Amino acid sequence: MTSLSAVTITDRELARHLERATQKVQAFPFRAPSAAAASAAEGATLRGRPVAYRPLRRLDEETRPEEREFSLAGRIREIAPRDDLYSDVEHHVLRVLRRGIQVFYQIHEAYEQASGLDRLKSANRSNSLGLAEESELKAKIEAASASALFALHAYLWARLAPDERAAEEVPAIELETPGDLPLGSQADALHASLHYLYAAIDGHARDDASLVHCVREAAREQAERLQTLRPSLRHLEFFTRYRFRIDPDDVLIEGFELPESRPTSDIQVPIRRPEQVVGNHVAKLEAARIAQRLACYDAERRANPFVDLGGFVFTFIGDGQPGTGKTTLIQMIVSLLRDYAQVAGLPLRYQNFSVDEISDYQGRSGQNAKRFCQSILDPRVVGFGTVDDVDQVCGSRNDRNASAGQLEVTGVFMQEFGGAQTVVRGNATFGFFSNHPEKVDPALRQRAQARFLVDGPQTRHDFTDLLHILLGRHLELPPGDGWQPLAAQDLRRAVGGKYEAHAEPRSPALRKVLETVLGPARGRLSSWRDFGEYLHALKEHDPRFTGRAIKNIADAVQARMMDFDLPPEWLGTREAFFSRPYEARVAMIEELRGELTPEVVLQEINRYADSETRYSEAADRRELEERTRLVVLDARARKAAADHEI
């Protein structure tokens, strides 16, 4: 799949076109072509062959006797003539139409700059256009008009999505098929398009619901007409290679495809149940807990009991080799969240931030990252945001090969996930996933409260379960001695004892640090001073073990105090838990909270220290391999040079 550069169009950019757009919704000129005129202008409308040259002009500066003036604002006002004011829906439609015209002008301007059309038009006006450039000028004028028109209609389609119940009551309408679009000038193209919208309103708008419906259908008809014209246009790559995000309307325009207008909770992610995620037992358990904790968010109070009581995970990082199940883990979290949010009556928003959001334009990547964070943090919804391949999306400040866009994203994420203005309400969680977490900037990596090792299937039962999931529908075999399908994937059974395995570090170097702190008697850490000595020794061993690391450990310890699943009856119906008063839910959760012990604190210190050691060892190993490769290449080059001299 081709990666598209992301471009965010801001309010400030659109505001430059506000006055012109306001004038267009109030009045625009249009002349319906006669048969003779249509025949004469046939070459200027697309019929699959080159367009005859026409001098550039501005319709606004030219008065033609055949033209009439039309007003979208006036026609919408006449839908309910007895009321002197616009209804809320009429006002909304009018503002969306004006905003769409602003988008038209902005996209047209962006195309001119990216394609060099502005230079060609300037040369044409000064009579310095070469004969070889004339064909290019004509083709790019049409491509600019078509691109801007499609953006206008795609915006209207996305922003005028009707209420589902209201849409069912609106009768179907039949609009005239759009005729040939006069793409030979910006003004001609826009006026013809606005006239088609005017005709749809004039013929079918009788109330608020039918107004929304007919404008949206007219936008769809014209968008589909442009799609049919696309093969006969040249130089469209200056529009189709970008993804335009209209901010803050959150409308995404990708080439000549209409944006999907689905409800926030209708997230297109394959359904994965915990038992279908093979291996990764600790990561799977903690990921399932994240979904449960998010569903406890109270949208009215904008608070979450697990933030008040402890145990809420705001950021986490999952690392593992390729093919170990990171994507499947994401699908599992989203599937659980979708179920829990439906019971709780909460809107759900899931988004992934990928390398496609890195832009060639300075500052765009940071804007895209900011918009992504704000969308997930929206207090009106439950949000889950993921950054897949975070080592490719975010550049390390120590990496000389990191692009400016990657460093912009790193800076935004560090500010959003652990800055002075970061507010954790309990409605959003962000997950980083990577095959190479050691490449992530250490400061950003430390902003991940929880660390999940995604190591995939490990035992014989894991590999048997995985093969059975993939092929069991097509192949009948006896189960074999001692194996029951998916029995090994039961979380409680699989996780038992895995936390206790962190009673001492797995890294030999860290075990020596702990042995030094414990002393010859090899006792146990039982006082605040003992734990302080151990943490200080870890700091001496690894300077990156900072105060933020201690905070992340404390958060993990509090999460261990909440080491329980919400009872199934709470998650089954809204009345059992989610509809109860906030204070009552806090009390219910508090009754389930476990006791804190020194053993739990030690286990979480060791888990965190082991993860950082794993990252640093991977970084050292990668650097050693790179240096070895360079030495070998240098030796080969010297040998080849010596052989050549001989």
C-alpha positions as CSV (number, residue, x, y, z in Angstrom):
1,M,0.0,0.0,0.0
2,T,1.3,3.5,-0.9
3,S,2.1,5.7,2.0
4,L,0.5,9.1,1.7
5,S,2.0,12.3,3.2
6,A,-0.4,13.8,5.7
7,V,-1.3,17.5,5.5
8,T,-3.4,19.2,8.1
9,I,-5.4,22.2,7.0
10,T,-5.9,24.5,10.0
11,D,-8.6,27.0,10.8
12,R,-6.1,29.8,10.2
13,E,-5.5,28.6,6.7
14,L,-9.2,28.4,5.9
15,A,-9.9,31.8,7.4
16,R,-8.0,33.4,4.5
17,H,-10.8,32.2,2.2
18,L,-13.7,33.1,4.6
19,E,-14.8,36.3,2.9
20,R,-14.9,34.8,-0.6
21,A,-16.7,31.8,0.6
22,T,-19.3,33.9,2.4
23,Q,-19.9,35.8,-0.8
24,K,-20.5,32.6,-2.7
25,V,-23.2,31.2,-0.4
26,Q,-24.9,34.6,-0.5
27,A,-24.8,35.0,-4.4
28,F,-23.0,33.4,-7.3
29,P,-23.5,33.8,-11.1
30,F,-24.3,30.9,-13.4
31,R,-25.4,30.5,-17.0
32,A,-26.9,27.2,-18.1
33,P,-25.3,26.2,-21.4
34,S,-27.5,26.2,-24.4
35,A,-27.2,23.4,-27.0
36,A,-25.1,25.5,-29.3
37,A,-22.8,26.7,-26.5
38,A,-22.4,23.1,-25.2
39,S,-21.4,22.0,-28.7
40,A,-18.9,24.8,-29.1
41,A,-17.5,24.2,-25.6
42,E,-17.3,20.4,-26.0
43,G,-13.6,20.5,-26.1
44,A,-13.5,22.4,-22.8
45,T,-15.5,19.7,-21.0
46,L,-14.0,16.3,-20.4
47,R,-14.7,13.7,-22.9
48,G,-11.6,11.7,-22.8
49,R,-9.4,13.9,-25.0
50,P,-7.3,17.0,-24.6
51,V,-9.0,20.2,-23.8
52,A,-8.8,23.1,-26.2
53,Y,-6.9,26.1,-24.8
54,R,-9.0,29.0,-23.4
55,P,-7.4,32.2,-22.0
56,L,-7.5,32.4,-18.3
57,R,-10.2,34.7,-16.9
58,R,-12.2,35.4,-13.8
59,L,-15.9,35.1,-14.1
60,D,-16.4,37.5,-11.2
61,E,-14.9,40.3,-13.3
62,E,-17.0,39.5,-16.4
63,T,-20.7,40.2,-16.8
64,R,-22.6,38.1,-19.3
65,P,-26.2,38.9,-20.2
66,E,-27.2,35.2,-20.1
67,E,-26.0,34.8,-16.5
68,R,-28.4,34.7,-13.5
69,E,-27.5,35.1,-9.9
70,F,-28.4,32.4,-7.4
71,S,-28.2,32.4,-3.6
72,L,-27.8,29.3,-1.5
73,A,-28.5,31.3,1.7
74,G,-31.6,32.8,0.2
75,R,-33.0,29.5,-1.0
76,I,-32.4,27.8,2.3
77,R,-34.1,30.7,4.0
78,E,-37.2,30.1,1.8
79,I,-37.7,26.5,3.0
80,A,-39.7,27.8,6.0
81,P,-40.9,31.3,4.8
82,R,-43.0,32.0,7.9
83,D,-39.9,32.0,10.2
84,D,-37.6,35.0,9.9
85,L,-34.7,33.0,11.3
86,Y,-32.8,30.0,10.2
87,S,-33.5,26.8,12.1
88,D,-30.5,25.2,13.8
89,V,-30.2,22.6,11.0
90,E,-30.5,25.2,8.3
91,H,-27.8,27.3,9.9
92,H,-25.6,24.2,10.3
93,V,-26.0,23.3,6.6
94,L,-25.2,26.8,5.5
95,R,-22.1,27.0,7.6
96,V,-20.9,23.6,6.3
97,L,-21.5,24.8,2.7
98,R,-19.4,27.9,3.4
99,R,-16.7,25.8,5.1
100,G,-16.7,23.4,2.1
101,I,-16.1,26.3,-0.3
102,Q,-13.2,27.4,1.9
103,V,-11.8,23.9,1.6
104,F,-12.3,24.2,-2.2
105,Y,-10.2,27.3,-2.4
106,Q,-7.5,25.9,0.0
107,I,-7.1,22.7,-1.9
108,H,-7.0,24.6,-5.2
109,E,-4.3,26.8,-3.9
110,A,-2.3,23.9,-2.5
111,Y,-2.5,22.1,-5.9
112,E,-1.2,25.2,-7.7
113,Q,1.8,25.5,-5.4
114,A,2.7,21.8,-5.4
115,S,2.3,21.3,-9.2
116,G,3.8,24.6,-10.4
117,L,0.5,25.7,-11.9
118,D,0.8,29.1,-10.3
119,R,4.1,29.6,-12.3
120,L,2.4,28.5,-15.5
121,K,-0.5,30.8,-15.0
122,S,1.8,33.7,-14.3
123,A,3.7,33.0,-17.5
124,N,0.4,32.9,-19.4
125,R,-0.7,36.2,-18.1
126,S,2.6,37.8,-19.1
127,N,2.5,36.2,-22.6
128,S,5.7,34.3,-21.9
129,L,4.2,30.8,-21.9
130,G,6.0,28.5,-24.3
131,L,4.2,26.3,-26.8
132,A,5.5,23.2,-25.1
133,E,4.0,24.3,-21.8
134,E,0.5,25.1,-23.2
135,S,-0.7,21.5,-23.0
136,E,0.6,21.2,-19.4
137,L,-1.2,24.4,-18.4
138,K,-4.5,23.2,-19.7
139,A,-4.2,19.8,-18.1
140,K,-3.2,21.2,-14.7
141,I,-6.0,23.8,-14.7
142,E,-8.5,20.9,-15.1
143,A,-6.8,18.7,-12.5
144,A,-6.8,21.6,-10.0
145,S,-10.5,22.2,-10.5
146,A,-11.4,18.5,-10.3
147,S,-9.3,18.0,-7.1
148,A,-10.7,21.1,-5.4
149,L,-14.3,20.1,-6.4
150,F,-13.9,16.6,-5.1
151,A,-12.5,17.9,-1.8
152,L,-15.6,20.2,-1.5
153,H,-18.0,17.4,-2.0
154,A,-16.1,14.9,0.2
155,Y,-16.2,17.5,3.0
156,L,-20.0,18.0,2.6
157,W,-20.6,14.2,2.5
158,A,-18.6,13.7,5.8
159,R,-19.9,16.7,7.7
160,L,-23.6,16.3,6.8
161,A,-24.0,12.7,8.1
162,P,-27.7,12.5,9.2
163,D,-29.1,11.1,12.4
164,E,-29.9,7.5,11.8
165,R,-33.5,7.7,13.0
166,A,-34.1,10.9,11.0
167,A,-32.5,9.4,7.9
168,E,-35.0,6.5,8.0
169,E,-38.0,8.9,7.8
170,V,-36.7,10.8,4.7
171,P,-38.0,9.4,1.4
172,A,-35.5,8.6,-1.3
173,I,-34.9,11.3,-3.9
174,E,-33.8,11.1,-7.5
175,L,-31.5,13.9,-8.6
176,E,-30.6,14.7,-12.2
177,T,-27.3,13.2,-13.3
178,P,-24.6,15.9,-13.2
179,G,-23.7,17.1,-16.6
180,D,-20.2,17.8,-18.0
181,L,-18.3,19.9,-15.5
182,P,-16.6,23.0,-16.9
183,L,-13.2,22.4,-15.4
184,G,-11.4,25.0,-17.6
185,S,-11.4,27.6,-14.9
186,Q,-11.7,27.7,-11.1
187,A,-14.8,29.9,-11.1
188,D,-16.7,28.0,-13.8
189,A,-16.2,24.7,-11.9
190,L,-17.2,26.1,-8.6
191,H,-20.3,27.9,-9.9
192,A,-21.5,24.9,-11.8
193,S,-21.1,22.8,-8.7
194,L,-22.9,25.3,-6.5
195,H,-25.8,25.5,-9.0
196,Y,-26.2,21.7,-8.9
197,L,-26.5,22.0,-5.1
198,Y,-28.9,24.9,-5.4
199,A,-31.1,22.8,-7.8
200,A,-31.2,19.9,-5.4
201,I,-32.3,22.2,-2.5
202,D,-34.8,23.9,-4.7
203,G,-36.4,20.6,-5.9
204,H,-36.3,18.5,-2.7
205,A,-35.7,20.4,0.5
206,R,-39.0,20.7,2.4
207,D,-37.8,20.5,6.0
208,D,-34.6,20.1,8.1
209,A,-34.2,16.4,7.4
210,S,-34.8,16.6,3.7
211,L,-32.4,19.6,3.4
212,V,-29.5,17.6,4.9
213,H,-30.4,14.6,2.8
214,C,-30.6,16.3,-0.6
215,V,-27.4,18.4,-0.1
216,R,-25.5,15.2,1.0
217,E,-26.9,13.2,-2.0
218,A,-26.1,16.0,-4.4
219,A,-22.5,16.1,-3.0
220,R,-22.3,12.3,-3.5
221,E,-23.6,12.5,-7.1
222,Q,-21.0,15.1,-8.0
223,A,-18.2,13.2,-6.3
224,E,-19.1,10.1,-8.2
225,R,-19.2,12.1,-11.4
226,L,-15.7,13.3,-10.7
227,Q,-14.6,9.7,-10.1
228,T,-15.7,8.7,-13.6
229,L,-13.8,11.6,-15.1
230,R,-10.6,10.8,-13.2
231,P,-9.1,8.5,-15.9
232,S,-9.2,11.3,-18.5
233,L,-7.3,13.7,-16.2
234,R,-3.5,14.1,-16.0
235,H,-1.3,15.4,-13.2
236,L,-3.6,14.3,-10.4
237,E,-0.7,13.0,-8.4
238,F,-0.3,16.4,-6.8
239,F,-3.6,15.9,-5.1
240,T,-3.7,12.1,-4.6
241,R,-0.3,11.7,-3.0
242,Y,-1.5,13.6,0.1
243,R,-4.0,12.9,2.9
244,F,-5.7,16.2,3.8
245,R,-7.1,16.4,7.3
246,I,-9.5,19.3,7.9
247,D,-8.8,20.5,11.4
248,P,-10.7,20.8,13.8
249,D,-13.6,19.2,11.9
250,D,-11.7,15.9,11.8
251,V,-12.5,15.2,8.2
252,L,-10.0,13.2,6.2
253,I,-9.8,13.5,2.4
254,E,-7.8,10.8,0.7
255,G,-7.6,11.1,-3.0
256,F,-10.9,10.5,-4.9
257,E,-12.5,8.4,-2.2
258,L,-15.5,9.6,-0.1
259,P,-14.7,9.6,3.6
260,E,-16.3,6.9,5.6
261,S,-19.0,8.4,7.8
262,R,-19.6,5.8,10.5
263,P,-20.5,6.2,14.2
264,T,-17.6,6.6,16.5
265,S,-18.2,3.2,18.1
266,D,-18.3,1.4,14.7
267,I,-14.6,0.5,14.6
268,Q,-13.5,-1.7,11.8
269,V,-11.1,-4.0,13.7
270,P,-11.2,-7.9,13.6
271,I,-12.8,-9.3,16.7
272,R,-10.2,-11.2,18.9
273,R,-11.1,-12.8,22.2
274,P,-8.5,-13.4,24.9
275,E,-8.5,-17.1,24.4
276,Q,-7.7,-16.5,20.7
277,V,-4.5,-14.7,21.6
278,V,-2.0,-17.5,22.1
279,G,0.8,-17.0,24.6
280,N,1.7,-13.5,25.9
281,H,-0.1,-14.4,29.1
282,V,1.0,-11.5,31.3
283,A,0.6,-9.0,28.5
284,K,-2.8,-10.4,27.7
285,L,-4.0,-10.2,31.3
286,E,-2.8,-6.6,31.8
287,A,-4.2,-5.6,28.4
288,A,-7.6,-7.0,29.3
289,R,-7.4,-5.0,32.6
290,I,-6.8,-1.8,30.6
291,A,-10.1,-2.4,28.7
292,Q,-12.0,-3.0,31.9
293,R,-10.5,0.1,33.6
294,L,-11.3,2.4,30.6
295,A,-15.0,1.2,30.7
296,C,-15.3,2.5,34.2
297,Y,-15.0,6.1,33.1
298,D,-17.8,8.5,34.1
299,A,-18.4,10.9,31.2
300,E,-20.5,13.3,33.3
301,R,-18.0,13.5,36.2
302,R,-15.1,13.2,33.8
303,A,-13.4,10.9,36.3
304,N,-12.5,7.2,36.7
305,P,-12.5,5.3,40.0
306,F,-9.2,3.6,39.0
307,V,-7.5,7.0,38.7
308,D,-8.8,8.0,42.2
309,L,-7.9,4.6,43.8
310,G,-4.8,3.8,41.7
311,G,-4.2,1.2,39.1
312,F,-5.0,3.1,35.9
313,V,-2.6,2.7,33.0
314,F,-2.3,5.8,30.9
315,T,0.6,4.7,28.7
316,F,2.3,1.4,28.1
317,I,4.8,-0.1,25.7
318,G,4.6,-3.6,24.2
319,D,7.8,-5.0,22.6
320,G,8.6,-8.2,21.0
321,Q,10.0,-9.9,17.9
322,P,8.1,-9.7,14.6
323,G,5.2,-12.2,14.5
324,T,4.8,-12.6,18.3
325,G,1.3,-11.1,18.4
326,K,1.4,-7.4,18.9
327,T,-1.2,-6.6,16.3
328,T,-3.4,-9.4,17.7
329,L,-3.1,-7.9,21.2
330,I,-4.3,-4.6,19.9
331,Q,-7.3,-6.2,18.2
332,M,-8.1,-8.0,21.5
333,I,-8.1,-4.7,23.5
334,V,-10.3,-3.0,21.0
335,S,-12.7,-5.9,20.9
336,L,-13.1,-6.0,24.7
337,L,-13.4,-2.2,24.8
338,R,-16.1,-2.3,22.2
339,D,-18.1,-4.8,24.3
340,Y,-17.6,-3.0,27.6
341,A,-18.3,0.5,26.1
342,Q,-21.6,-0.8,24.7
343,V,-22.7,-2.1,28.0
344,A,-21.6,1.1,29.8
345,G,-23.3,3.3,27.2
346,L,-20.0,5.1,26.3
347,P,-18.9,6.2,22.8
348,L,-15.6,4.6,21.8
349,R,-12.8,6.0,19.7
350,Y,-9.8,4.0,18.5
351,Q,-7.1,5.4,16.3
352,N,-3.6,4.3,15.2
353,F,-0.8,6.8,14.6
354,S,1.5,5.4,11.9
355,V,4.4,6.5,9.7
356,D,1.8,7.8,7.2
357,E,1.4,10.8,9.5
358,I,5.0,11.9,9.0
359,S,4.8,14.9,6.6
360,D,7.3,16.5,4.2
361,Y,6.2,19.9,5.4
362,Q,7.9,21.5,8.4
363,G,5.6,21.4,11.4
364,R,2.9,19.2,9.8
365,S,4.1,16.0,11.6
366,G,3.8,17.7,15.0
367,Q,0.4,19.0,14.1
368,N,-0.8,15.5,13.2
369,A,0.6,14.1,16.4
370,K,-1.1,16.9,18.4
371,R,-4.4,16.2,16.7
372,F,-4.1,12.5,17.3
373,C,-3.6,13.0,21.0
374,Q,-6.4,15.5,21.4
375,S,-8.8,13.2,19.5
376,I,-8.0,10.3,21.9
377,L,-8.1,12.5,25.0
378,D,-11.5,14.0,24.1
379,P,-13.3,13.8,27.5
380,R,-16.6,13.0,25.7
381,V,-15.5,9.6,24.6
382,V,-13.5,6.6,25.8
383,G,-10.3,6.6,23.7
384,F,-7.6,4.1,22.9
385,G,-4.7,5.2,20.8
386,T,-1.9,3.1,19.5
387,V,1.5,3.9,17.9
388,D,2.5,0.9,15.9
389,D,6.2,0.6,15.1
390,V,6.9,3.5,17.4
391,D,10.6,3.3,16.7
392,Q,9.9,4.3,13.1
393,V,7.4,7.0,13.9
394,C,9.3,8.7,16.7
395,G,13.0,9.6,16.2
396,S,15.5,9.5,19.0
397,R,17.3,12.7,19.6
398,N,20.6,10.7,19.6
399,D,19.9,9.4,16.1
400,R,21.5,11.5,13.4
401,N,19.4,9.8,10.8
402,A,16.1,10.8,12.4
403,S,14.0,13.2,10.2
404,A,12.7,16.5,11.4
405,G,9.2,15.1,11.2
406,Q,10.0,12.2,13.5
407,L,11.6,14.5,16.1
408,E,8.5,16.8,16.0
409,V,6.4,13.8,16.8
410,T,8.7,12.8,19.6
411,G,8.5,16.2,21.1
412,V,4.7,16.3,21.0
413,F,4.3,12.9,22.5
414,M,6.7,13.7,25.4
415,Q,4.7,16.8,26.2
416,E,1.3,15.1,25.9
417,F,2.2,12.0,27.9
418,G,4.3,13.5,30.6
419,G,4.3,17.2,30.4
420,A,3.4,19.9,32.9
421,Q,-0.1,20.2,31.4
422,T,-0.9,16.5,31.1
423,V,-4.2,15.6,32.8
424,V,-5.2,12.0,33.3
425,R,-9.0,11.7,33.5
426,G,-9.2,8.0,33.0
427,N,-10.9,8.0,29.7
428,A,-7.9,7.4,27.4
429,T,-4.9,5.0,27.2
430,F,-2.1,5.1,24.7
431,G,-0.1,2.0,23.7
432,F,3.3,2.0,21.9
433,F,4.3,-1.2,20.1
434,S,7.7,-1.9,18.6
435,N,10.1,-4.6,17.4
436,H,13.0,-2.5,18.5
437,P,12.1,-0.5,21.6
438,E,15.8,0.3,22.2
439,K,15.6,2.7,19.2
440,V,12.9,4.8,20.9
441,D,14.1,8.0,22.6
442,P,14.8,7.0,26.3
443,A,12.9,10.0,27.6
444,L,9.8,9.0,25.6
445,R,10.2,5.3,26.5
446,Q,10.2,6.3,30.2
447,R,6.8,7.9,29.8
448,A,5.3,4.5,29.3
449,Q,4.0,3.5,32.7
450,A,3.7,-0.2,32.0
451,R,5.9,-2.6,29.9
452,F,4.5,-5.7,28.2
453,L,6.8,-8.3,26.8
454,V,5.0,-9.7,23.8
455,D,6.9,-13.0,23.4
456,G,4.3,-15.0,21.5
457,P,3.7,-18.8,22.0
458,Q,6.2,-20.5,24.3
459,T,5.0,-23.9,25.4
460,R,3.9,-27.0,23.5
461,H,0.3,-26.3,24.3
462,D,0.7,-22.7,23.0
463,F,1.9,-24.0,19.6
464,T,-0.7,-26.6,19.5
465,D,-3.5,-24.1,20.3
466,L,-2.2,-21.7,17.6
467,L,-2.2,-24.3,14.9
468,H,-5.6,-25.5,15.9
469,I,-7.0,-21.9,15.7
470,L,-5.6,-21.5,12.2
471,L,-6.5,-24.9,10.8
472,G,-9.0,-26.5,13.1
473,R,-12.0,-25.6,10.9
474,H,-10.6,-27.5,8.0
475,L,-8.8,-30.5,9.5
476,E,-10.2,-33.1,11.9
477,L,-7.6,-34.8,14.2
478,P,-7.8,-36.4,17.6
479,P,-6.7,-34.0,20.4
480,G,-4.0,-36.3,21.7
481,D,-3.0,-37.1,25.3
482,G,-3.2,-34.2,27.8
483,W,-4.3,-31.5,25.4
484,Q,-7.6,-29.6,25.5
485,P,-8.3,-26.8,23.0
486,L,-7.4,-23.4,24.4
487,A,-7.2,-24.7,28.0
488,A,-3.7,-23.4,28.3
489,Q,-4.8,-19.9,27.3
490,D,-7.0,-19.5,30.4
491,L,-5.5,-16.3,31.9
492,R,-5.6,-17.3,35.6
493,R,-4.1,-20.7,35.0
494,A,-1.5,-19.4,32.7
495,V,-0.4,-16.4,34.7
496,G,-0.1,-18.2,38.0
497,G,3.4,-17.9,39.4
498,K,4.7,-15.5,36.7
499,Y,4.8,-12.5,39.0
500,E,6.6,-14.5,41.6
501,A,9.3,-15.3,39.0
502,H,10.4,-11.7,39.4
503,A,11.3,-12.1,43.1
504,E,14.8,-11.6,41.7
505,P,16.0,-10.0,38.5
506,R,16.4,-12.1,35.4
507,S,19.5,-10.2,34.3
508,P,22.7,-11.6,35.8
509,A,24.1,-8.1,36.2
510,L,21.0,-7.0,38.1
511,R,21.1,-10.1,40.3
512,K,24.6,-9.1,41.4
513,V,23.3,-5.6,42.3
514,L,20.5,-7.1,44.5
515,E,22.9,-9.6,46.1
516,T,25.2,-6.7,47.0
517,V,22.3,-4.8,48.6
518,L,21.1,-7.9,50.5
519,G,24.6,-8.6,51.8
520,P,26.1,-12.0,52.9
521,A,23.1,-12.9,55.0
522,R,20.9,-12.8,51.9
523,G,17.9,-11.6,53.8
524,R,14.9,-9.7,52.4
525,L,14.1,-6.1,51.8
526,S,11.8,-5.2,54.6
527,S,12.2,-1.4,55.3
528,W,12.0,1.8,53.4
529,R,15.8,2.2,53.8
530,D,16.3,-1.2,52.2
531,F,14.3,-0.4,49.2
532,G,16.0,3.0,48.9
533,E,19.4,1.3,49.0
534,Y,18.3,-1.0,46.2
535,L,16.9,1.8,44.0
536,H,20.1,3.8,44.5
537,A,22.2,0.8,43.6
538,L,20.2,0.4,40.4
539,K,20.8,4.1,39.7
540,E,24.6,3.5,40.1
541,H,24.4,0.6,37.7
542,D,22.3,2.4,35.1
543,P,22.2,6.3,35.1
544,R,18.9,6.1,33.1
545,F,17.2,4.8,36.3
546,T,15.7,8.2,37.2
547,G,12.9,9.6,39.3
548,R,10.4,9.0,36.4
549,A,11.4,5.3,36.6
550,I,10.5,5.3,40.3
551,K,7.1,6.9,39.5
552,N,6.4,4.2,36.9
553,I,7.3,1.5,39.4
554,A,4.9,3.0,42.0
555,D,2.1,3.1,39.3
556,A,2.8,-0.5,38.5
557,V,2.7,-1.4,42.2
558,Q,-0.7,0.3,42.6
559,A,-1.9,-1.6,39.6
560,R,-0.9,-4.8,41.3
561,M,-3.0,-3.8,44.3
562,M,-5.9,-3.8,41.7
563,D,-4.9,-7.3,40.6
564,F,-8.5,-8.4,40.0
565,D,-11.0,-8.7,37.2
566,L,-14.3,-6.9,37.5
567,P,-17.0,-9.5,38.3
568,P,-18.7,-10.8,35.1
569,E,-22.1,-9.7,36.4
570,W,-20.8,-6.1,36.6
571,L,-19.8,-6.2,33.0
572,G,-23.0,-8.0,31.8
573,T,-25.6,-5.3,32.4
574,R,-25.4,-1.6,32.8
575,E,-27.6,-1.6,35.9
576,A,-25.3,-3.9,37.8
577,F,-22.4,-1.4,37.9
578,F,-22.1,1.3,35.2
579,S,-25.4,3.1,35.9
580,R,-24.8,3.4,39.7
581,P,-23.7,6.7,41.3
582,Y,-20.0,7.4,40.9
583,E,-19.3,7.2,44.7
584,A,-21.0,3.8,44.9
585,R,-18.8,2.5,42.1
586,V,-15.7,3.7,43.8
587,A,-16.8,1.9,47.0
588,M,-17.5,-1.3,45.1
589,I,-14.1,-1.3,43.5
590,E,-12.3,-0.4,46.7
591,E,-13.7,-3.5,48.4
592,L,-11.9,-5.6,45.8
593,R,-8.5,-3.9,46.3
594,G,-5.8,-6.1,47.5
595,E,-3.1,-5.6,50.2
596,L,0.4,-4.2,49.4
597,T,3.4,-6.3,50.4
598,P,7.1,-5.8,50.2
599,E,7.3,-8.8,47.8
600,V,5.0,-7.0,45.3
601,V,7.2,-3.9,45.4
602,L,10.3,-5.9,44.8
603,Q,8.7,-7.8,41.9
604,E,7.7,-4.6,40.2
605,I,11.2,-3.0,40.7
606,N,12.8,-6.1,39.1
607,R,10.3,-6.2,36.2
608,Y,11.0,-2.6,35.4
609,A,14.8,-2.9,35.8
610,D,14.8,-6.0,33.6
611,S,12.9,-4.3,30.8
612,E,15.3,-1.4,30.7
613,T,18.3,-3.8,30.8
614,R,16.7,-5.7,27.9
615,Y,16.4,-2.6,25.9
616,S,20.0,-1.4,26.6
617,E,21.4,-4.9,25.8
618,A,19.5,-4.9,22.5
619,A,20.9,-1.5,21.7
620,D,24.4,-2.5,22.5
621,R,24.0,-5.7,20.5
622,R,22.7,-3.7,17.5
623,E,25.6,-1.2,17.7
624,L,28.1,-4.0,18.0
625,E,26.7,-5.7,14.9
626,E,26.9,-2.5,13.0
627,R,30.4,-1.8,14.0
628,T,31.4,-5.3,13.1
629,R,29.8,-5.0,9.7
630,L,31.8,-1.8,9.1
631,V,35.0,-3.4,10.1
632,V,34.4,-6.4,7.8
633,L,33.6,-4.1,4.9
634,D,36.7,-2.0,5.6
635,A,38.8,-5.1,5.6
636,R,37.3,-6.3,2.3
637,A,37.8,-2.9,0.8
638,R,41.5,-2.9,1.8
639,K,42.0,-6.4,0.4
640,A,40.3,-5.5,-2.8
641,A,42.5,-2.4,-3.2
642,A,45.6,-4.4,-2.4
643,D,44.7,-7.0,-5.0
644,H,44.0,-4.3,-7.6
645,E,47.4,-2.8,-7.0
646,I,49.1,-6.1,-7.5
